[in-house]
């Protein structure tokens, strides 16, 4: 994430509130319910999905069909939801 802010004047490193902003006010607002920042590896941010995704765990294809472009669910999608959501 640090690279995102290198172009700022003055340049700065990523901070925890950057993750908070992305989750609560930014591009992930519609689905993010929690966030986790780490300063390691030039700053990283984990954003966690809304609990309603668990409703689709028996029909993930239905959830991913609503994406643009639509796609079929993958085994990795299930692993991600079970591990991170």
PyMOL commands that set and color helices and strands:
alter all, ss='L'
color gray80, all
select helices_A, chain A and resi 2-5+16-24+51-56+60-65+75-84
alter helices_A, ss='H'
color red, helices_A
select strands_A, chain A and resi 32-38+44-49
alter strands_A, ss='S'
color yellow, strands_A
deselect
rebuild
show_as cartoon
